[in-house]
């Protein structure tokens, strides 16, 4: 029996449903149990972001992305952390990476387009959306 989905699921549920201290405890347990699973480290980053510890969130993301540079969960958290830090360039990089990893996932494209528009890159924003609609017209 694979314990990974169980412990990650419990940690995610605890983090989502609160209290935060219990969520953090279970996420840290997941990282100890699954030290080489990038999902556990991405979830730890989410927990640290919620707790307001941006440096620890960043460290967890570094570990997650070192384990798997294609971890969608880690790139989602990287974008959230960059936004929280007020770093639109880093958020844009993370969103661009998410679009590369999941080109048919329109919410990533919408987030990237909105950020590009906020940064004054309207032409790029329109291109990102147009490409997404061409790739996944029914999604």
Buried (B, 14 or more C-beta within 10 A) or exposed (E): EEEEEEBBEBBBEBBEEEEEEEBBBBBBBBBEBBEEBBBBBBBBBBBBBBBEBBEBBBBBBBBBBEBBEEBBBBBBBBBBBBBEEEEBEBBBBBBBBBBEBBBEBBEBBBBBBBBBBEBEBEEBBEEBBEEBEEEEEEE
